[in-house]
Amino acid sequence: MNIAITGASGFLGRHVAERLRQHSIRAVSTRTGVSARDFAGCDAVIHLAGEPVAQRWTPQVRERIRTSRVDGTRAVVEAMRRDPPKVLLSASAIGYYGSRGDEILNESAKPGDDFLARTCLAWEREAFAAEQFGVRVAALRISLALGRDGGALQKMLLPFRLGAGGRLGAGTQWMSWIHVDDLAEMFAFALENDVRGVWNAASPNPVTNAGFTRELGGALHRPAILPVPAFALKILFGEMAGVILGSQRAVPEAALHAGFSFRFADLSAALRDLVGFNRQP
């Protein structure tokens, strides 16, 4: 199978490309725009490119986040139109739901109304436009992806290893997460099966931030008793602190119904695999 991947050099893109290495992979850069030639002859397109969210949101950064996802996806879909692939798998994010407290969020939950939620809604709308010319489309609403070689976990490891880790704010906010190997496997499953619509790309077992902190400290055999107060996060990250302190208890109802099997359904097992005390660096 010929597969084009945007964002192939990123944290998730590297893992997806490795999982699909038995196929012919074409890495497509979106930095200077895309063209019909980028996707000609492809059986599938996996669209992962986008401006990182985990940074301080200046007006310019907000616009880059929105443009890279909404306008960028529109450009990818238009470039596919001349020679459509059979399937488009597009990244989305559980930011679609906004902060929802203890509410359990399956794929039918309504969108939120903050910046990220509105961005995700428009992002998905652009991806599903490819259905108009016969493409099977699935959007994976990605949760906190855990891996050794990138993403949020890599940034957490140094302070936790130094004994300076702790909960964020009150710690009662829900965190939906997924081991990056399960996430790459979910993209492969969606590619190889007749998956359509939206999936929550999250473990079946979300945890609170305090629970995540305890598990990570335990996996590293380090104390995790130094909380970061909400006001400090707001000083450091500005508006983006709302994402860090937000609560999203998303569950992968669609994936489980389709028969997808998680290798790392529990956080303790995921963290032992990724950062366990006996793991070699």
C-alpha positions as CSV (number, residue, x, y, z in Angstrom):
1,M,0.0,0.0,0.0
2,N,1.2,3.5,-0.8
3,I,0.7,5.8,2.2
4,A,1.4,9.5,2.4
5,I,2.0,10.9,5.9
6,T,2.1,14.6,6.8
7,G,4.0,15.4,9.9
8,A,6.0,12.2,9.5
9,S,9.1,13.6,11.2
10,G,7.2,14.5,14.4
11,F,6.8,12.5,17.6
12,L,3.6,10.7,16.5
13,G,4.5,10.6,12.8
14,R,7.7,8.6,13.5
15,H,5.8,6.0,15.5
16,V,3.1,5.7,12.9
17,A,5.6,5.4,10.1
18,E,7.5,2.7,12.0
19,R,4.3,0.7,12.6
20,L,3.5,0.9,8.9
21,R,7.0,0.2,7.6
22,Q,5.8,-2.8,5.7
23,H,4.1,-0.4,3.3
24,S,5.5,2.2,1.0
25,I,5.7,5.5,3.0
26,R,5.8,8.9,1.4
27,A,6.6,11.8,3.9
28,V,4.9,15.0,2.8
29,S,5.9,18.3,4.2
30,T,3.2,21.0,4.6
31,R,5.5,23.8,5.5
32,T,5.6,25.3,2.0
33,G,2.1,24.1,0.9
34,V,1.0,20.9,-0.7
35,S,0.1,19.9,-4.3
36,A,-1.7,17.2,-6.1
37,R,1.6,15.6,-6.9
38,D,2.3,15.0,-3.2
39,F,-0.6,12.6,-3.1
40,A,-0.8,11.2,-6.6
41,G,-0.9,7.4,-6.6
42,C,-1.5,7.1,-2.9
43,D,-3.9,4.5,-1.5
44,A,-4.1,6.3,1.9
45,V,-3.2,9.7,3.4
46,I,-2.5,10.1,7.2
47,H,-2.6,13.7,8.1
48,L,-0.7,14.5,11.3
49,A,0.9,17.9,10.7
50,G,0.1,20.9,12.9
51,E,1.6,23.6,15.1
52,P,2.4,22.4,18.6
53,V,-0.2,23.4,21.2
54,A,2.1,23.1,24.2
55,Q,3.6,26.6,24.2
56,R,2.7,30.0,25.4
57,W,-0.2,31.3,23.3
58,T,0.6,34.7,21.9
59,P,-1.9,36.0,19.2
60,Q,0.6,34.8,16.6
61,V,0.8,31.3,18.1
62,R,-3.0,31.0,18.3
63,E,-3.2,31.9,14.7
64,R,-0.5,29.3,13.7
65,I,-2.4,26.6,15.7
66,R,-5.7,27.4,14.0
67,T,-4.2,27.9,10.5
68,S,-2.0,24.8,10.5
69,R,-5.0,22.6,11.4
70,V,-8.0,24.2,9.7
71,D,-6.4,25.8,6.6
72,G,-3.7,23.1,6.4
73,T,-6.3,20.3,6.4
74,R,-8.3,22.1,3.8
75,A,-5.2,22.4,1.6
76,V,-4.5,18.6,2.0
77,V,-8.0,17.7,1.1
78,E,-8.0,19.9,-2.0
79,A,-4.7,18.5,-3.1
80,M,-6.1,15.0,-2.9
81,R,-9.1,15.8,-5.0
82,R,-7.5,15.2,-8.5
83,D,-6.4,11.7,-7.6
84,P,-8.3,10.7,-4.4
85,P,-6.9,8.0,-2.1
86,K,-9.2,5.4,-0.7
87,V,-8.8,6.6,2.9
88,L,-7.9,9.7,4.8
89,L,-7.0,9.4,8.5
90,S,-6.8,12.8,10.1
91,A,-5.5,13.7,13.6
92,S,-7.8,15.6,15.8
93,A,-7.7,16.1,19.6
94,I,-9.8,15.6,22.7
95,G,-9.6,19.4,23.0
96,Y,-12.7,19.1,20.9
97,Y,-14.7,18.6,24.2
98,G,-13.3,21.5,26.2
99,S,-13.0,21.2,30.0
100,R,-15.9,19.1,31.2
101,G,-15.2,18.1,34.9
102,D,-16.2,14.6,35.8
103,E,-18.4,14.0,32.7
104,I,-17.5,10.8,30.8
105,L,-17.0,11.8,27.2
106,N,-17.6,9.3,24.4
107,E,-17.5,10.3,20.7
108,S,-21.1,11.5,20.7
109,A,-20.4,14.2,23.4
110,K,-21.0,17.7,22.2
111,P,-18.1,20.0,21.5
112,G,-16.8,22.6,23.9
113,D,-16.7,26.3,23.2
114,D,-13.2,27.4,23.9
115,F,-10.4,28.1,21.4
116,L,-9.2,24.6,21.0
117,A,-12.7,23.1,20.9
118,R,-13.7,25.5,18.0
119,T,-10.4,24.7,16.3
120,C,-10.9,21.0,16.5
121,L,-14.5,21.3,15.2
122,A,-13.4,23.2,12.2
123,W,-10.4,20.9,11.7
124,E,-12.6,17.8,11.6
125,R,-15.1,19.5,9.3
126,E,-12.3,20.2,6.7
127,A,-11.1,16.5,6.9
128,F,-14.6,15.1,6.4
129,A,-15.0,17.3,3.3
130,A,-13.0,14.5,1.5
131,E,-16.1,12.3,1.8
132,Q,-17.6,14.4,-1.0
133,F,-15.4,12.8,-3.5
134,G,-15.5,9.2,-2.3
135,V,-12.8,9.0,0.4
136,R,-13.3,7.1,3.6
137,V,-12.5,9.5,6.4
138,A,-11.7,8.8,10.1
139,A,-10.6,11.4,12.6
140,L,-8.8,10.3,15.7
141,R,-9.2,12.7,18.7
142,I,-5.8,12.2,20.3
143,S,-5.3,12.4,24.0
144,L,-2.0,12.9,25.9
145,A,0.3,10.6,24.0
146,L,3.0,9.0,26.2
147,G,6.3,8.0,24.8
148,R,10.0,8.0,25.7
149,D,11.2,9.9,22.7
150,G,8.9,13.0,22.6
151,G,5.7,14.5,23.7
152,A,4.7,15.7,27.2
153,L,6.1,12.7,29.1
154,Q,9.7,13.4,27.9
155,K,9.4,16.9,29.3
156,M,8.1,15.6,32.7
157,L,10.9,13.1,33.2
158,L,13.7,15.4,34.4
159,P,11.8,17.2,37.2
160,F,10.3,13.9,38.4
161,R,13.7,12.2,38.4
162,L,15.0,15.0,40.4
163,G,12.2,14.6,42.9
164,A,10.6,17.9,41.9
165,G,7.5,16.5,40.3
166,G,4.0,17.0,41.7
167,R,0.4,17.5,40.8
168,L,-0.7,20.5,38.6
169,G,-3.2,22.8,40.4
170,A,-5.7,20.9,42.5
171,G,-4.9,17.6,40.7
172,T,-8.5,16.7,40.5
173,Q,-8.7,17.3,36.7
174,W,-9.1,14.2,34.6
175,M,-6.4,13.3,32.1
176,S,-7.1,11.1,29.1
177,W,-3.9,9.5,27.9
178,I,-2.6,6.8,25.5
179,H,0.7,4.9,25.1
180,V,2.2,6.0,21.8
181,D,2.4,2.3,20.6
182,D,-1.3,1.9,21.1
183,L,-1.9,5.1,19.3
184,A,0.2,4.0,16.3
185,E,-1.6,0.7,16.4
186,M,-4.9,2.5,16.3
187,F,-4.0,4.3,13.2
188,A,-3.0,1.0,11.6
189,F,-6.3,-0.6,12.7
190,A,-8.3,2.4,11.2
191,L,-6.3,2.1,8.0
192,E,-6.8,-1.7,7.6
193,N,-10.4,-1.8,8.7
194,D,-13.6,0.0,7.5
195,V,-13.3,2.7,10.2
196,R,-15.2,5.9,9.6
197,G,-16.2,8.9,11.7
198,V,-14.5,10.0,14.9
199,W,-12.6,7.9,17.5
200,N,-11.3,8.9,20.9
201,A,-7.7,7.9,20.8
202,A,-7.4,7.4,24.5
203,S,-6.9,4.6,27.0
204,P,-10.1,3.1,28.5
205,N,-8.9,4.2,31.9
206,P,-8.4,8.0,32.3
207,V,-6.9,9.2,35.5
208,T,-6.9,12.4,37.6
209,N,-3.8,14.5,37.4
210,A,-3.0,13.5,41.0
211,G,-3.3,9.9,40.1
212,F,-1.0,10.4,37.1
213,T,1.5,12.1,39.4
214,R,1.5,9.2,41.8
215,E,1.9,6.6,39.1
216,L,4.8,8.5,37.4
217,G,6.6,9.0,40.7
218,G,6.1,5.4,41.6
219,A,7.4,4.2,38.2
220,L,10.6,6.3,38.7
221,H,10.9,5.4,42.4
222,R,10.9,9.1,43.2
223,P,8.7,11.3,45.5
224,A,6.2,13.5,43.7
225,I,5.1,15.9,46.4
226,L,5.8,19.4,45.0
227,P,2.6,20.7,43.5
228,V,2.6,23.4,40.9
229,P,-0.1,26.0,41.8
230,A,-2.5,27.1,39.2
231,F,-1.4,30.7,39.4
232,A,2.2,29.7,38.5
233,L,1.0,27.8,35.5
234,K,-1.0,30.8,34.4
235,I,2.1,33.0,34.7
236,L,4.2,30.6,32.8
237,F,1.8,29.6,30.0
238,G,-0.9,32.3,29.9
239,E,-4.1,31.2,28.3
240,M,-2.6,27.7,27.5
241,A,-2.6,27.0,31.2
242,G,-6.4,26.4,30.8
243,V,-5.5,23.3,28.7
244,I,-3.1,22.0,31.4
245,L,-5.7,22.5,34.1
246,G,-8.7,21.5,32.1
247,S,-10.6,18.2,32.8
248,Q,-11.4,15.7,29.9
249,R,-12.5,12.2,30.9
250,A,-12.6,10.8,27.3
251,V,-13.2,7.1,26.7
252,P,-12.6,5.1,23.5
253,E,-16.1,3.8,23.1
254,A,-15.9,3.6,19.3
255,A,-12.6,1.8,19.3
256,L,-13.7,-0.8,21.8
257,H,-17.0,-1.4,20.0
258,A,-15.0,-2.0,16.8
259,G,-12.8,-4.7,18.6
260,F,-9.6,-2.7,19.0
261,S,-7.4,-4.2,21.7
262,F,-5.2,-2.0,23.9
263,R,-1.8,-3.3,24.8
264,F,-1.5,-0.7,27.6
265,A,-5.0,-0.1,29.0
266,D,-3.7,0.8,32.5
267,L,-1.4,3.7,33.3
268,S,0.8,1.7,35.6
269,A,1.6,-0.8,32.9
270,A,2.2,2.0,30.4
271,L,4.6,3.9,32.6
272,R,6.5,0.7,33.6
273,D,7.0,0.1,30.0
274,L,8.2,3.6,29.2
275,V,10.1,4.7,32.2
276,G,10.2,1.8,34.6
277,F,13.0,1.6,37.2
278,N,14.7,-1.4,35.5
279,R,14.5,0.0,32.0
280,Q,17.8,0.8,30.3
281,P,18.1,4.4,29.0
